[in-house]
Amino acid sequence: MNKPKVLLLDIETAPILGHVWGLWDQNVGLNQIKSDWHVLAWAAKWLGQAPSKIMYRDQRNAKNVEDDREILIDIWHLMNHADVIITQNGKAFDEKKLNARFILNGFKPPSSYQHIDTKQIASRKFGFTSNKLEYMTDKLCKKYKKLKHSKFSGFELWSECLKGNLAAWKEMEKYNKYDVLSLEELYLKLRPWDTSSINVNLYDDMPTHVCGACGSKRLQKNGFKYTSIGKYQRYLCLDCGSEAKDKMNLFSTEKKASLKK
């Protein structure tokens, strides 16, 4: 069966460097900016592929670290081929930042895609202490959790990468890749709870009904779903735990059957 092409991605950006006269509550004018932000690195992975298939690009070998056009080309093509993109806080950050760098570098918009943000799922469905990737992956993920910085703590990692420190770039690569791997595991945990997630049935012409979230055919009848205008057969996916329902309105079918009697 056909399945949607689902891309998980995460970007790391350079900070804005500027001239200031204090440490607290600063108003920085445009004429105080020494260098603007740009994309330092990105990691991406197609949902369900092996961890070894994760893709990564960064600016470690760039002649000009601020010129991110070359690493943007690949992530643009990936996004252009994706039916669905999954991020953590990507609707507020990654997507808008990438769009800004795309247009500044003369790119056209990538093809349209559905965007699923795990932070928004968490906000809609749960009352976690924190909706940050670090907290949620620590509590929910077994194999991959968001990494803490090791040799280079906090801002130092970004600072050392900008200085061309190879050890810092290697840590950035591991850090960025783990963000994507832990994001994938987190998404699969949250997916059964997300009623606005992917509907795999829309991407396939087969008449057989499958789980809209994961594409599994292992569906078990699970009572009925009632709305103000209809009654629908409800199913439980035995693989991912998502709920699904038939498109057929049983109320209309039952009403027609009773009229024939």
Backbone bond lengths (Angstrom), bond angles and torsions (degrees), N, CA, C in turn:
res aa  C-N    CA-C-N  psi(-1)  N-CA   C-N-CA  omega(-1)  CA-C   N-CA-C  phi
1 M - - - 1.461 - - 1.528 110.00 -
2 N 1.338 115.79 153.31 1.451 120.51 175.84 1.522 109.66 -76.64
3 K 1.317 115.84 139.75 1.454 120.97 176.71 1.517 109.03 -127.83
4 P 1.325 118.18 152.05 1.463 120.00 177.82 1.526 110.75 -66.00
5 K 1.332 115.86 149.12 1.469 121.42 175.54 1.529 107.21 -86.11
6 V 1.342 115.28 111.12 1.466 121.01 -172.73 1.527 109.43 -110.98
7 L 1.324 116.12 119.34 1.463 122.62 -176.25 1.522 110.89 -110.66
8 L 1.341 116.34 128.20 1.463 121.68 171.96 1.518 107.75 -99.71
9 L 1.324 117.77 136.27 1.461 118.79 -178.99 1.523 111.74 -146.67
10 D 1.326 113.88 158.20 1.465 121.51 176.61 1.520 107.70 -153.24
11 I 1.329 116.94 138.34 1.464 120.29 179.27 1.530 110.39 -119.09
12 E 1.324 114.77 156.57 1.463 122.17 171.78 1.520 107.23 -122.21
13 T 1.320 116.77 132.91 1.459 120.91 -177.52 1.527 111.58 -116.80
14 A 1.326 115.03 153.46 1.463 120.78 174.30 1.527 108.91 -75.63
15 P 1.320 118.23 151.49 1.468 120.81 177.87 1.533 110.70 -76.64
16 I 1.315 115.57 160.83 1.463 121.04 169.24 1.527 107.05 -78.87
17 L 1.305 116.98 126.10 1.466 121.32 178.51 1.522 108.69 -101.78
18 G 1.327 116.70 130.93 1.462 119.62 -177.15 1.516 112.91 -147.86
19 H 1.325 115.57 175.31 1.463 122.77 178.95 1.527 108.88 -103.09
20 V 1.334 117.08 124.52 1.465 121.97 -179.36 1.520 109.73 -133.32
21 W 1.344 115.88 164.30 1.463 121.12 -179.25 1.526 112.52 -112.34
22 G 1.322 116.19 6.77 1.458 118.75 -179.80 1.507 110.80 -160.34
23 L 1.347 115.62 -179.68 1.460 121.28 -177.33 1.515 113.04 -107.40
24 W 1.327 118.35 -12.61 1.467 119.47 -170.96 1.526 111.00 -130.59
25 D 1.350 115.32 135.25 1.452 122.54 172.58 1.523 112.32 53.36
26 Q 1.318 115.42 55.08 1.460 121.16 -177.85 1.525 111.70 -90.87
27 N 1.300 117.15 141.93 1.452 124.02 170.23 1.523 106.86 -104.65
28 V 1.319 116.78 110.50 1.464 120.79 -175.73 1.521 109.40 -101.18
29 G 1.325 116.54 119.22 1.458 121.73 177.71 1.519 110.94 -80.35
30 L 1.335 115.86 160.15 1.464 119.84 179.43 1.520 111.77 -58.72
31 N 1.349 116.73 -33.22 1.473 119.81 -179.25 1.526 112.68 -77.21
32 Q 1.355 117.23 -0.74 1.468 120.85 175.63 1.528 111.92 -98.28
33 I 1.334 116.94 -6.21 1.467 120.28 -179.07 1.525 109.92 -77.43
34 K 1.315 115.14 125.46 1.468 121.49 177.49 1.528 110.68 -86.03
35 S 1.327 116.64 -45.33 1.464 121.13 174.90 1.518 108.85 -147.96
36 D 1.353 116.20 140.19 1.456 121.79 -176.52 1.532 110.26 -84.58
37 W 1.321 115.42 167.32 1.458 120.51 178.87 1.529 109.47 -72.96
38 H 1.325 116.20 161.64 1.465 123.83 175.55 1.522 107.06 -160.10
39 V 1.320 117.64 172.72 1.462 120.79 179.05 1.529 109.24 -80.12
40 L 1.325 115.43 125.89 1.469 121.28 177.24 1.525 111.82 -91.03
41 A 1.343 116.00 -37.57 1.469 119.88 -175.51 1.515 109.28 -162.79
42 W 1.316 115.17 158.30 1.462 120.31 171.22 1.521 109.38 -144.93
43 A 1.322 115.36 153.00 1.467 122.61 173.38 1.519 107.08 -132.01
44 A 1.332 116.24 144.92 1.465 120.70 -178.92 1.516 109.76 -152.20
45 K 1.335 115.34 157.67 1.458 120.84 -177.03 1.526 108.83 -157.61
46 W 1.326 116.40 140.26 1.462 120.52 173.24 1.519 109.05 -78.95
47 L 1.313 116.62 132.02 1.463 122.27 -177.25 1.526 110.57 -56.01
48 G 1.338 116.13 129.57 1.455 121.74 176.76 1.516 114.86 91.89
49 Q 1.336 118.20 -15.45 1.462 119.36 177.20 1.525 110.08 -75.04
50 A 1.318 116.09 159.93 1.462 121.32 -179.05 1.529 110.58 -62.14
51 P 1.327 118.18 148.49 1.467 121.24 177.76 1.527 113.37 -54.43
52 S 1.337 116.67 -29.47 1.469 120.37 179.83 1.526 112.16 -67.11
53 K 1.340 116.95 -14.87 1.460 121.44 -178.82 1.530 112.45 -88.86
54 I 1.321 117.54 4.24 1.460 120.28 -178.93 1.528 109.68 -62.96
55 M 1.326 116.18 142.10 1.464 122.36 -178.41 1.524 109.63 -108.27
56 Y 1.332 115.67 145.92 1.463 120.20 -176.54 1.523 110.34 -151.71
57 R 1.310 116.04 138.73 1.463 121.73 174.09 1.521 108.75 -139.62
58 D 1.331 117.13 144.33 1.463 119.75 174.65 1.527 110.38 -146.14
59 Q 1.316 114.96 -177.58 1.459 122.10 -172.96 1.529 113.15 -101.26
60 R 1.323 117.92 18.01 1.466 119.39 -174.30 1.529 113.42 -62.34
61 N 1.319 117.74 -30.65 1.467 120.94 -178.07 1.525 113.36 -105.03
62 A 1.315 116.27 8.71 1.464 119.65 -178.81 1.527 111.05 -71.53
63 K 1.332 116.18 138.41 1.471 120.15 176.38 1.524 110.59 -64.42
64 N 1.323 115.27 -36.77 1.455 121.92 176.11 1.516 107.43 -126.19
65 V 1.316 117.79 107.96 1.472 121.89 -173.64 1.518 112.25 -60.80
66 E 1.345 117.20 -23.36 1.460 120.56 -179.48 1.527 112.82 -80.38
67 D 1.325 117.28 -15.21 1.467 121.58 179.21 1.524 108.73 -91.07
68 D 1.322 116.41 95.42 1.475 121.98 -173.75 1.530 113.37 -96.28
69 R 1.323 117.69 10.45 1.465 120.48 -174.08 1.533 112.59 -55.70
70 E 1.317 118.03 -43.28 1.470 121.19 -175.54 1.522 112.10 -62.43
71 I 1.312 117.74 -41.95 1.472 118.41 -178.81 1.526 111.16 -79.34
72 L 1.332 117.19 -17.51 1.461 120.09 176.12 1.525 111.71 -74.04
73 I 1.333 116.82 -30.25 1.465 120.41 -177.31 1.521 111.18 -57.32
74 D 1.330 116.76 -47.49 1.465 120.68 -176.79 1.526 112.32 -67.54
75 I 1.329 117.18 -42.52 1.470 118.46 -178.49 1.522 109.77 -70.25
76 W 1.351 118.47 -31.37 1.461 120.97 175.62 1.527 110.19 -62.60
77 H 1.343 117.37 -44.62 1.466 120.84 -179.23 1.531 111.29 -64.78
78 L 1.321 117.30 -38.37 1.461 120.23 177.36 1.527 110.67 -63.43
79 M 1.323 116.22 -46.43 1.466 120.32 179.61 1.530 110.78 -65.10
80 N 1.310 116.54 -34.82 1.462 121.87 -179.19 1.530 111.74 -65.97
81 H 1.343 117.16 -27.88 1.466 121.90 -179.68 1.531 112.95 -94.36
82 A 1.322 117.14 -8.94 1.470 120.49 -175.65 1.531 111.75 -81.53
83 D 1.321 115.80 139.98 1.465 121.13 170.05 1.523 110.21 -85.68
84 V 1.328 114.99 -34.15 1.461 121.74 -178.04 1.525 108.50 -136.48
85 I 1.329 117.01 139.28 1.460 122.03 174.36 1.524 108.62 -120.81
86 I 1.330 115.73 134.58 1.461 121.49 -179.93 1.529 108.80 -116.95
87 T 1.339 115.96 131.35 1.458 121.43 179.09 1.524 109.72 -139.68
88 Q 1.309 115.66 171.11 1.455 122.84 168.54 1.528 106.65 -113.11
89 N 1.316 115.99 113.06 1.468 122.89 -175.65 1.528 111.79 62.41
90 G 1.336 116.23 23.12 1.458 119.95 -175.66 1.513 114.47 -76.17
91 K 1.329 117.92 -22.31 1.463 119.03 178.13 1.530 110.89 -69.30
92 A 1.320 116.05 -31.86 1.465 120.18 179.53 1.531 111.82 -89.70
93 F 1.345 117.28 -27.27 1.467 118.79 -173.40 1.528 113.23 -121.05
94 D 1.344 117.91 -75.04 1.472 121.31 -169.34 1.527 113.41 -54.38
95 E 1.330 117.08 -49.05 1.462 120.65 -176.59 1.530 111.33 -62.23
96 K 1.326 117.44 -47.26 1.461 120.93 -178.10 1.533 111.75 -67.85
97 K 1.334 116.12 -38.49 1.466 119.68 178.33 1.526 110.75 -65.13
98 L 1.325 116.61 -44.05 1.466 120.03 177.95 1.526 110.63 -63.48
99 N 1.317 117.37 -43.17 1.462 119.99 178.75 1.525 111.56 -59.80
100 A 1.332 115.92 -39.51 1.467 119.84 179.18 1.528 110.80 -63.83
101 R 1.331 116.84 -44.29 1.471 119.95 179.93 1.533 110.62 -70.32
102 F 1.339 117.47 -34.35 1.468 120.37 177.63 1.530 110.35 -60.45
103 I 1.320 117.05 -52.01 1.458 119.53 -174.92 1.530 111.25 -68.93
104 L 1.332 116.83 -35.05 1.470 119.76 178.14 1.526 111.54 -67.51
105 N 1.328 116.82 -25.59 1.464 121.00 178.88 1.530 112.98 -98.56
106 G 1.329 116.60 9.42 1.450 120.11 173.85 1.512 116.05 84.03
107 F 1.330 118.41 15.47 1.463 121.62 178.13 1.529 110.76 -79.92
108 K 1.334 115.57 150.51 1.452 121.26 168.58 1.528 108.02 -82.67
109 P 1.341 118.74 163.59 1.468 119.38 177.18 1.526 110.69 -64.17
110 P 1.336 117.96 141.63 1.472 119.19 172.56 1.523 109.83 -66.33
111 S 1.328 116.63 162.84 1.461 120.70 178.47 1.528 110.43 -57.68
112 S 1.326 116.17 152.72 1.461 120.97 -177.21 1.524 111.08 -62.72
113 Y 1.302 116.24 149.31 1.463 122.78 -178.61 1.527 109.03 -150.92
114 Q 1.314 115.59 159.37 1.466 121.48 172.42 1.520 107.28 -85.42
115 H 1.325 116.98 134.43 1.470 121.14 -177.68 1.529 109.45 -114.12
116 I 1.321 115.99 120.04 1.465 122.27 177.78 1.523 108.50 -111.02
117 D 1.317 116.27 124.59 1.462 122.06 -176.86 1.534 108.35 -114.21
118 T 1.326 116.64 116.27 1.473 120.17 -176.65 1.525 112.42 -63.54
119 K 1.322 116.75 -28.81 1.467 118.88 177.44 1.525 110.40 -65.92
120 Q 1.323 116.48 -37.37 1.466 120.21 178.67 1.527 111.56 -71.59
121 I 1.349 116.66 -36.35 1.469 119.00 174.77 1.529 109.29 -59.75
122 A 1.334 115.94 -46.82 1.466 120.90 -179.53 1.519 111.26 -60.40
123 S 1.329 116.16 -40.84 1.463 120.71 -178.82 1.525 111.50 -67.17
124 R 1.337 117.08 -38.30 1.464 121.10 -178.41 1.519 112.79 -74.63
125 K 1.332 116.68 -38.39 1.454 120.85 -166.48 1.531 115.42 -105.79
126 F 1.315 117.99 -19.97 1.462 119.71 -170.83 1.530 111.76 -133.08
127 G 1.327 113.92 168.05 1.458 120.75 175.83 1.516 110.01 -122.83
128 F 1.342 116.26 51.87 1.465 120.17 179.56 1.534 110.64 -62.67
129 T 1.315 115.43 156.43 1.459 120.49 174.27 1.526 110.37 -59.07
130 S 1.313 115.91 -37.10 1.470 121.74 176.88 1.522 108.46 -145.10
131 N 1.326 116.46 144.70 1.464 121.39 174.77 1.522 112.18 -99.39
132 K 1.326 116.39 14.16 1.465 120.46 177.81 1.528 109.86 -73.04
133 L 1.334 115.54 152.51 1.461 120.89 179.89 1.527 111.11 -59.38
134 E 1.316 117.14 -39.52 1.472 121.40 -178.76 1.525 111.09 -59.07
135 Y 1.328 116.55 -46.48 1.467 120.53 -178.13 1.522 111.31 -69.37
136 M 1.324 116.77 -49.61 1.468 120.05 -173.98 1.526 112.14 -66.98
137 T 1.330 117.57 -40.19 1.466 118.55 179.17 1.525 111.07 -70.86
138 D 1.328 117.32 -30.66 1.464 120.02 177.12 1.524 110.83 -66.01
139 K 1.325 116.72 -37.73 1.460 121.24 -176.85 1.528 113.26 -85.39
140 L 1.336 117.59 -31.92 1.462 120.48 -169.85 1.523 115.00 -109.57
141 C 1.313 117.94 -25.96 1.472 120.43 -173.31 1.524 111.38 -94.87
142 K 1.314 115.96 142.48 1.461 121.69 -179.51 1.531 112.26 -99.87
143 K 1.338 117.02 -39.76 1.463 120.62 -173.37 1.516 112.94 -95.83
144 Y 1.335 116.35 -46.98 1.471 120.20 -176.70 1.530 109.70 -120.06
145 K 1.307 115.18 126.27 1.455 121.99 175.01 1.523 108.24 -125.07
146 K 1.321 116.39 151.63 1.459 119.18 178.29 1.523 109.39 -57.26
147 L 1.332 115.89 131.25 1.464 120.21 -176.85 1.517 111.78 -76.73
148 K 1.307 114.82 147.97 1.458 120.52 168.28 1.525 107.13 -92.92
149 H 1.308 116.41 153.75 1.461 119.78 178.84 1.525 109.43 -66.26
150 S 1.320 116.50 143.57 1.461 120.05 -179.17 1.529 111.24 -107.75
151 K 1.318 118.03 -81.52 1.473 120.58 -176.70 1.520 111.77 -72.99
152 F 1.325 116.23 -38.46 1.463 120.59 -177.33 1.530 108.12 -113.53
153 S 1.303 116.88 111.26 1.460 120.80 -174.19 1.529 111.14 -92.51
154 G 1.341 114.59 140.23 1.454 120.10 173.42 1.521 114.31 55.17
155 F 1.327 115.14 -134.62 1.464 122.02 -176.24 1.524 112.62 -61.36
156 E 1.333 117.14 -23.41 1.458 120.71 -177.76 1.527 111.86 -58.00
157 L 1.346 117.65 -33.93 1.456 120.61 -179.97 1.523 110.35 -61.45
158 W 1.331 116.82 -46.85 1.462 121.25 179.90 1.535 110.31 -66.38
159 S 1.328 116.14 -41.86 1.467 121.08 179.95 1.523 111.87 -61.08
160 E 1.331 116.51 -43.66 1.464 120.51 -178.37 1.532 111.46 -71.67
161 C 1.335 117.52 -33.60 1.465 119.67 175.36 1.527 110.34 -62.60
162 L 1.321 116.50 -42.10 1.464 120.52 179.63 1.528 111.83 -65.85
163 K 1.327 116.58 -23.81 1.470 120.81 176.35 1.520 112.47 -84.46
164 G 1.352 116.56 -5.84 1.462 120.14 179.30 1.517 114.46 87.48
165 N 1.327 117.85 18.44 1.456 122.24 -179.48 1.540 108.99 -72.36
166 L 1.339 116.94 112.92 1.461 121.43 -175.57 1.528 111.93 -62.37
167 A 1.334 117.22 -38.37 1.467 120.39 179.15 1.532 110.44 -61.99
168 A 1.323 115.90 -37.04 1.463 120.23 178.21 1.524 110.66 -68.30
169 W 1.333 117.02 -39.81 1.465 120.00 178.04 1.528 110.98 -63.54
170 K 1.320 117.18 -38.40 1.468 120.21 178.71 1.521 110.72 -65.14
171 E 1.336 116.52 -38.50 1.464 119.36 177.30 1.519 110.60 -69.03
172 M 1.335 116.69 -37.61 1.463 120.61 177.36 1.527 110.47 -60.86
173 E 1.333 116.98 -41.79 1.457 121.02 179.45 1.526 111.45 -61.09
174 K 1.323 116.51 -47.42 1.466 120.26 179.90 1.524 110.45 -64.24
175 Y 1.313 116.46 -42.26 1.462 122.75 -179.32 1.526 110.63 -61.60
176 N 1.332 116.41 -46.78 1.464 122.23 -178.52 1.529 111.38 -66.36
177 K 1.329 117.00 -43.53 1.462 120.92 179.74 1.527 111.19 -63.68
178 Y 1.320 116.91 -40.53 1.467 119.66 -179.91 1.527 111.27 -67.35
179 D 1.319 116.98 -30.16 1.462 119.00 175.26 1.528 110.14 -59.53
180 V 1.332 117.13 -40.53 1.465 121.18 -178.82 1.527 111.16 -74.90
181 L 1.333 117.32 -42.97 1.463 120.37 -179.78 1.532 111.28 -64.46
182 S 1.329 116.62 -40.99 1.473 119.51 178.27 1.525 110.68 -71.86
183 L 1.341 116.93 -33.02 1.461 120.79 175.60 1.527 111.32 -61.73
184 E 1.331 116.43 -41.96 1.463 119.76 179.21 1.529 110.91 -62.44
185 E 1.327 116.52 -47.20 1.464 119.82 -179.71 1.527 110.60 -63.30
186 L 1.329 116.35 -40.13 1.460 119.89 178.20 1.519 111.23 -63.68
187 Y 1.327 116.58 -44.60 1.470 119.74 -179.39 1.530 111.40 -59.52
188 L 1.327 116.79 -42.14 1.463 119.80 -179.71 1.527 111.58 -64.98
189 K 1.341 116.47 -28.33 1.470 120.30 175.53 1.535 110.92 -72.77
190 L 1.325 116.22 -39.74 1.460 120.56 -176.05 1.522 112.82 -81.90
191 R 1.326 116.93 -23.30 1.467 121.97 -170.80 1.539 114.86 -52.09
192 P 1.330 119.92 -44.90 1.479 118.35 -178.78 1.527 113.50 -62.41
193 W 1.323 117.14 -20.57 1.454 121.33 -177.73 1.527 112.55 -89.73
194 D 1.336 116.22 -12.50 1.462 121.01 -172.09 1.521 111.00 -93.68
195 T 1.318 117.11 101.21 1.467 121.55 -176.95 1.528 112.54 -73.73
196 S 1.340 117.84 -11.17 1.470 120.37 179.76 1.521 111.21 -107.91
197 S 1.321 117.40 21.81 1.461 121.71 -176.18 1.525 110.98 -78.33
198 I 1.330 116.42 -164.96 1.459 122.98 -178.50 1.526 110.13 -65.34
199 N 1.334 116.55 142.61 1.466 121.15 171.01 1.522 107.59 -113.23
200 V 1.340 115.82 96.89 1.461 121.83 -176.08 1.524 111.51 -59.12
201 N 1.331 117.74 -30.10 1.462 121.26 -178.21 1.532 112.67 -58.75
202 L 1.326 116.98 -27.35 1.453 120.40 -178.11 1.522 113.11 -71.86
203 Y 1.331 116.75 -17.60 1.461 121.05 -175.52 1.525 113.05 -98.07
204 D 1.319 117.00 2.92 1.464 120.00 -175.51 1.524 110.26 -133.61
205 D 1.327 115.67 142.55 1.463 121.32 -179.13 1.526 112.98 -92.62
206 M 1.324 117.33 -1.13 1.461 120.68 -179.50 1.530 109.80 -65.30
207 P 1.325 117.43 140.09 1.470 120.02 -179.16 1.524 113.19 -72.14
208 T 1.342 117.14 -21.11 1.466 121.10 -178.27 1.521 110.46 -67.49
209 H 1.320 116.33 129.91 1.458 121.44 177.79 1.531 109.25 -77.91
210 V 1.337 116.12 131.89 1.464 121.16 177.51 1.523 108.50 -124.69
211 C 1.325 116.49 170.61 1.461 121.01 176.61 1.524 108.97 -61.85
212 G 1.295 117.07 124.93 1.456 120.82 -178.86 1.510 113.48 -65.29
213 A 1.333 117.59 -26.05 1.462 120.95 -177.23 1.520 113.08 -83.15
214 C 1.351 117.51 -45.80 1.467 119.78 -173.08 1.527 114.44 -119.24
215 G 1.334 117.53 -10.63 1.460 120.15 178.75 1.518 114.77 86.96
216 S 1.313 118.24 3.89 1.460 120.85 -179.69 1.525 111.79 -69.35
217 K 1.350 115.15 145.36 1.466 120.69 175.42 1.524 111.83 -92.09
218 R 1.344 116.33 -3.58 1.467 120.02 -177.13 1.526 109.80 -84.30
219 L 1.320 114.77 78.20 1.456 121.83 -179.42 1.523 110.42 -108.56
220 Q 1.311 115.18 139.73 1.464 120.94 179.85 1.526 109.02 -119.68
221 K 1.327 116.64 131.28 1.460 119.34 178.20 1.523 109.39 -58.91
222 N 1.329 115.38 137.03 1.458 120.25 -173.37 1.533 110.31 -140.96
223 G 1.328 114.94 57.36 1.458 119.40 179.03 1.519 112.27 76.19
224 F 1.329 115.32 -154.12 1.456 120.58 -175.09 1.525 110.63 -130.20
225 K 1.324 114.25 152.53 1.462 120.41 173.42 1.525 107.65 -107.70
226 Y 1.325 115.62 127.94 1.456 120.35 -178.26 1.524 109.90 -110.49
227 T 1.310 115.75 136.76 1.456 121.74 173.97 1.524 107.96 -122.88
228 S 1.317 117.05 -176.80 1.471 120.64 -179.09 1.521 111.86 -69.58
229 I 1.342 116.30 -16.68 1.472 118.07 -177.45 1.532 113.63 -125.39
230 G 1.326 117.59 1.98 1.453 115.78 -176.19 1.517 116.04 -166.87
231 K 1.322 113.97 174.43 1.458 124.13 178.97 1.532 107.04 -130.35
232 Y 1.323 116.82 129.59 1.466 121.35 -174.12 1.526 110.70 -131.83
233 Q 1.334 115.41 142.92 1.461 119.64 175.25 1.517 108.52 -65.66
234 R 1.321 116.76 132.07 1.462 122.12 179.89 1.520 109.33 -106.35
235 Y 1.350 116.25 144.26 1.464 122.13 -179.71 1.521 110.45 -128.26
236 L 1.331 115.22 154.27 1.460 122.74 172.26 1.516 108.17 -116.88
237 C 1.323 117.72 128.19 1.461 121.13 176.60 1.524 108.86 -77.52
238 L 1.330 116.55 123.80 1.464 120.92 -178.08 1.520 112.32 -79.08
239 D 1.338 118.04 -7.36 1.464 120.82 178.70 1.529 112.32 -97.03
240 C 1.329 117.10 -53.72 1.472 118.00 -175.60 1.527 113.51 -105.22
241 G 1.349 117.68 -13.44 1.458 120.39 177.92 1.514 115.05 89.09
242 S 1.342 117.28 3.75 1.461 120.22 179.55 1.528 110.96 -73.17
243 E 1.316 115.23 157.11 1.451 121.18 175.89 1.530 109.35 -101.24
244 A 1.309 116.88 143.26 1.459 121.56 177.37 1.518 108.78 -138.79
245 K 1.330 115.25 163.01 1.469 119.14 176.35 1.521 109.11 -140.49
246 D 1.347 115.00 154.46 1.461 120.73 176.00 1.526 109.89 -69.81
247 K 1.328 114.59 156.34 1.465 119.65 175.02 1.534 111.36 -78.84
248 M 1.344 116.80 -24.46 1.453 120.67 -175.41 1.528 111.70 -71.55
249 N 1.299 114.99 128.31 1.457 121.46 177.22 1.523 108.42 -81.53
250 L 1.317 117.86 105.27 1.460 121.90 -177.47 1.515 112.42 -67.58
251 F 1.314 117.31 -24.95 1.459 120.44 178.12 1.533 110.04 -63.01
252 S 1.335 115.52 -43.41 1.466 119.85 179.05 1.517 110.57 -65.94
253 T 1.345 116.36 -41.12 1.467 121.13 179.87 1.517 111.17 -64.62
254 E 1.350 116.57 -45.75 1.465 121.24 -179.56 1.530 111.27 -65.97
255 K 1.337 116.16 -35.82 1.453 119.99 -179.94 1.532 110.51 -66.66
256 K 1.338 116.42 -43.63 1.460 120.84 178.18 1.520 111.11 -62.07
257 A 1.365 115.39 -40.61 1.471 120.53 -179.47 1.533 110.24 -64.17
258 S 1.317 117.72 -40.26 1.462 120.41 -178.48 1.523 111.93 -69.60
259 L 1.343 116.19 -30.40 1.469 120.32 179.54 1.530 111.82 -71.33
260 K 1.347 115.61 -26.74 1.459 120.16 -179.64 1.521 111.99 -76.15
261 K 1.325 116.92 -20.83 1.477 120.60 -177.01 1.525 111.00 -74.38
